[in-house]
Amino acid sequence: MSARPVKRSLTLKGHRTSVSLEDPFWLAFRQIAEEKNTAINVLAAEIDEARGFEAGLASAIRIFVLEYLQAKCASEPNSGTD
């Protein structure tokens, strides 16, 4: 698994684009798309639409993955302290 960003191809609204993401973020992003039963390109387009202009798409995907996993952990039983 690479800690360096790797270019990945996506299609957003019929246009090819690429994002540079580290393997752990890419794998988590793909897993989230599967959990949501959503195509990865559709999920990327939703994130792209919601991100505004302050962040690049790769950063927006990383933040989405982080927030999704944080929310998932917070909702699981015994996710707090012992």
C-alpha positions in Angstrom: 0.0 0.0 0.0 1.4 3.4 -1.0 1.5 6.4 1.4 2.2 8.6 -1.6 -0.7 9.9 -3.6 -1.6 8.0 -6.8 -3.5 9.5 -9.7 -7.0 7.9 -10.1 -9.3 8.5 -13.0 -13.0 9.5 -12.4 -15.8 10.6 -14.7 -17.8 13.5 -13.3 -20.9 14.6 -15.3 -19.5 12.9 -18.4 -16.1 14.5 -18.2 -12.9 12.6 -17.3 -10.8 13.9 -14.5 -8.2 12.6 -12.1 -7.5 12.9 -8.4 -4.4 12.1 -6.5 -5.2 10.0 -3.4 -3.2 7.8 -1.1 -4.2 4.1 -1.2 -5.9 4.1 2.2 -8.1 7.0 1.2 -8.9 5.5 -2.2 -9.8 2.1 -0.7 -12.0 3.7 2.0 -13.7 5.8 -0.6 -14.4 2.7 -2.7 -15.7 0.9 0.4 -18.0 3.8 1.3 -19.4 3.8 -2.2 -20.1 0.1 -1.9 -21.8 0.5 1.5 -24.0 3.2 0.0 -24.7 1.1 -3.1 -23.5 4.0 -5.2 -21.1 4.1 -8.1 -17.8 5.7 -7.2 -18.2 8.3 -10.0 -21.7 9.3 -8.7 -20.3 9.7 -5.1 -17.4 11.7 -6.4 -19.8 13.9 -8.4 -21.9 14.5 -5.2 -18.7 15.5 -3.3 -17.6 17.7 -6.1 -20.9 19.5 -6.2 -20.9 20.1 -2.4 -17.2 21.1 -2.0 -17.3 24.7 -3.2 -14.1 26.3 -4.5 -12.0 26.4 -1.3 -10.9 22.8 -1.6 -9.7 20.6 -4.4 -11.6 17.4 -5.2 -8.9 15.2 -3.7 -9.0 17.2 -0.4 -12.8 17.1 -0.4 -12.8 13.3 -0.9 -10.3 12.9 2.0 -12.5 15.1 4.3 -15.6 13.1 3.2 -13.9 9.8 4.0 -12.8 11.1 7.4 -16.2 12.5 8.4 -18.0 9.4 7.1 -15.8 7.1 9.2 -16.0 9.4 12.3 -19.8 9.4 12.1 -19.8 5.6 11.7 -17.6 5.1 14.7 -19.6 7.5 16.8 -22.8 5.6 16.0 -21.4 2.2 16.9 -22.1 0.8 20.3 -19.1 0.9 22.7 -17.5 3.6 20.6 -16.9 5.8 23.7 -14.5 5.2 26.5 -14.5 2.1 28.7 
